[in-house]
Amino acid sequence: MQNHLPNRPNAFTLVEALVALTITVVAGSALLLGIESTVQTTNDAVEQTIAQGLASQLMDEILGCRYMEYGCSPYDTVMTAGSAELAPGTRELFDDIDDFNNWSQRPPEDPWGVALGKEDRDGQARHPGFHISQRYLNGWQREVRVSYIDVSNPADAETAGLTTDYRAVEVRVYRNDPRRGRRELAKLRRVIAYVPPL
């Protein structure tokens, strides 16, 4: 006796096709989620690297200045740039550390007001094809605080109106992201001491 099975075409049924499609979609979604997470992590690392560079550059500039203005006391309680130093609208005349107190800038520029990412290492303009997009740097902000510190605990600022031989310079870099809000990406703090002349 011979069993005769009906001829079945060599194709997927609708249910088999839907199951295969569902498995593919789930696997693809998991893969895309992993890629998105990796891209976000990489982007965060790039932003933190840029922020550290912006903070270090500004900290080096500040620490290259005098401790105090010529002819002034190292124990002034008012630390700010004078009107003549602020007149150009840039920081090219900032020549002592307290000029930078409560200073903020958005987007980051060099001391002469030139947007960062346009100069080469020799102070000349880069080819326009190598400029950093200003739209990218528009959301970046640098802030500086200078304060006297408590000698008994260098992590704390001294009480307002009191002075010591030590100042803390703190540089912070923020990025204002429309999707994630304002985020602090870098913070540098250095303590410097006043050494009286002999």
C-alpha positions as CSV (number, residue, x, y, z in Angstrom):
1,M,0.0,0.0,0.0
2,Q,1.2,3.4,-0.8
3,N,0.3,6.5,1.0
4,H,-0.3,9.5,-1.2
5,L,0.4,12.8,0.5
6,P,-0.9,15.9,-1.2
7,N,1.8,17.8,-3.0
8,R,3.0,20.6,-0.8
9,P,4.8,23.6,-2.4
10,N,8.3,24.3,-1.1
11,A,7.5,27.7,0.4
12,F,6.8,29.3,3.9
13,T,3.3,29.5,5.2
14,L,2.1,32.9,6.3
15,V,2.6,32.0,10.0
16,E,6.1,30.9,9.4
17,A,6.9,34.1,7.5
18,L,5.4,36.2,10.3
19,V,7.5,34.4,13.0
20,A,10.7,34.8,11.0
21,L,9.9,38.5,10.4
22,T,9.2,39.0,14.2
23,I,12.5,37.3,15.1
24,T,14.4,39.5,12.6
25,V,12.7,42.7,14.0
26,V,13.5,41.9,17.6
27,A,17.1,41.0,16.8
28,G,17.5,44.2,14.7
29,S,16.0,46.4,17.5
30,A,18.5,44.9,20.0
31,L,21.3,45.5,17.6
32,L,20.3,49.1,16.9
33,L,19.9,49.8,20.6
34,G,23.4,48.6,21.3
35,I,24.8,50.7,18.4
36,E,22.9,53.8,19.7
37,S,24.3,53.2,23.2
38,T,27.9,52.9,21.8
39,V,27.5,56.0,19.7
40,Q,26.3,58.0,22.7
41,T,29.1,56.7,24.9
42,T,31.6,57.7,22.2
43,N,30.0,61.1,21.8
44,D,30.2,61.7,25.6
45,A,33.9,60.7,25.7
46,V,34.6,63.1,22.8
47,E,32.8,65.9,24.6
48,Q,34.6,65.3,27.8
49,T,38.0,65.3,26.0
50,I,37.1,68.6,24.3
51,A,35.9,70.1,27.7
52,Q,39.2,69.0,29.4
53,G,41.2,70.7,26.7
54,L,39.1,73.9,27.0
55,A,39.5,73.9,30.7
56,S,43.2,73.2,30.7
57,Q,43.9,75.9,28.1
58,L,42.1,78.5,30.2
59,M,43.7,77.3,33.4
60,D,47.2,77.6,31.8
61,E,46.3,81.1,30.7
62,I,45.2,82.1,34.2
63,L,48.1,80.6,36.0
64,G,50.5,82.4,33.6
65,C,49.2,85.7,35.0
66,R,50.5,87.6,38.1
67,Y,49.0,86.9,41.5
68,M,47.8,90.5,41.9
69,E,47.7,93.8,40.0
70,Y,50.8,96.0,40.3
71,G,50.5,98.4,43.2
72,C,47.6,96.5,44.8
73,S,47.4,94.4,47.9
74,P,47.5,90.6,47.7
75,Y,44.7,90.6,50.2
76,D,42.1,92.6,48.3
77,T,38.6,91.3,49.1
78,V,37.2,92.6,45.8
79,M,38.5,90.3,43.0
80,T,37.4,91.4,39.5
81,A,38.7,92.9,36.3
82,G,38.8,96.7,36.2
83,S,36.7,98.7,33.8
84,A,39.8,99.4,31.6
85,E,40.5,95.7,31.4
86,L,36.9,94.9,30.5
87,A,36.7,97.7,27.9
88,P,37.8,95.7,24.8
89,G,35.1,93.0,25.5
90,T,37.8,90.4,25.4
91,R,40.3,89.1,28.0
92,E,43.4,90.4,26.2
93,L,44.1,92.9,29.0
94,F,43.5,90.4,31.8
95,D,47.0,90.4,33.5
96,D,46.4,89.1,37.0
97,I,44.5,86.1,38.4
98,D,41.6,88.0,40.0
99,D,40.7,89.6,36.7
100,F,39.2,86.2,35.8
101,N,36.9,85.9,38.9
102,N,33.3,85.4,37.9
103,W,34.3,85.5,34.2
104,S,32.1,83.5,31.8
105,Q,32.2,83.1,28.1
106,R,29.9,81.4,25.5
107,P,31.0,80.3,22.9
108,P,34.7,79.8,23.8
109,E,37.1,82.3,22.2
110,D,40.8,83.0,22.5
111,P,42.1,86.0,24.6
112,W,41.6,88.3,21.6
113,G,38.0,87.3,20.8
114,V,38.7,84.9,17.9
115,A,36.5,81.9,17.9
116,L,38.4,78.7,18.8
117,G,39.0,76.3,16.0
118,K,39.9,78.9,13.4
119,E,43.7,79.4,14.1
120,D,46.6,77.1,13.4
121,R,49.4,76.6,15.9
122,D,51.3,79.6,14.5
123,G,48.4,82.1,15.1
124,Q,47.4,82.2,11.5
125,A,44.0,81.4,10.1
126,R,43.4,77.9,9.1
127,H,42.0,77.0,5.7
128,P,38.1,77.4,6.0
129,G,37.8,73.7,5.3
130,F,39.5,72.9,8.6
131,H,37.5,75.3,10.8
132,I,35.4,73.8,13.6
133,S,31.7,74.5,13.0
134,Q,30.7,77.4,15.1
135,R,27.3,75.8,15.6
136,Y,29.1,73.0,17.4
137,L,30.8,75.3,19.9
138,N,27.8,77.7,20.4
139,G,26.5,75.5,23.2
140,W,29.8,75.4,25.1
141,Q,30.5,77.8,28.0
142,R,33.5,78.3,30.3
143,E,33.3,79.8,33.8
144,V,36.0,80.9,36.3
145,R,35.8,81.4,40.0
146,V,38.7,82.7,42.1
147,S,38.4,82.7,45.9
148,Y,40.5,82.7,49.0
149,I,40.6,79.4,50.7
150,D,40.4,78.3,54.3
151,V,43.9,77.4,55.4
152,S,42.6,74.7,57.8
153,N,40.6,73.0,55.0
154,P,41.8,73.8,51.4
155,A,38.7,72.3,49.9
156,D,36.6,75.1,51.4
157,A,36.4,78.7,50.4
158,E,37.2,81.3,53.1
159,T,34.3,83.2,54.7
160,A,33.4,86.3,52.6
161,G,35.5,89.3,53.5
162,L,38.4,87.3,55.0
163,T,41.6,86.7,53.1
164,T,44.5,84.3,53.3
165,D,47.8,83.7,51.4
166,Y,46.0,81.1,49.3
167,R,43.6,81.3,46.4
168,A,41.7,78.6,44.5
169,V,41.2,79.0,40.8
170,E,38.3,76.9,39.5
171,V,37.5,76.5,35.8
172,R,34.3,74.8,34.7
173,V,33.2,73.8,31.2
174,Y,29.5,73.3,30.4
175,R,27.6,72.3,27.3
176,N,24.1,73.4,26.8
177,D,22.5,70.5,24.9
178,P,18.9,71.0,23.7
179,R,18.0,67.4,24.4
180,R,20.0,66.8,27.6
181,G,20.1,70.3,29.2
182,R,23.1,72.0,30.7
183,R,25.8,69.5,31.6
184,E,29.1,70.1,33.4
185,L,31.7,68.3,31.4
186,A,35.0,69.4,33.0
187,K,36.1,71.0,36.3
188,L,39.7,72.0,37.1
189,R,40.8,73.4,40.5
190,R,44.2,74.7,41.4
191,V,45.4,76.2,44.7
192,I,48.0,78.9,44.4
193,A,50.0,80.7,47.2
194,Y,51.1,84.3,47.6
195,V,54.8,84.4,48.5
196,P,55.8,87.9,49.8
197,P,59.0,89.4,48.3
198,L,62.1,89.3,50.4
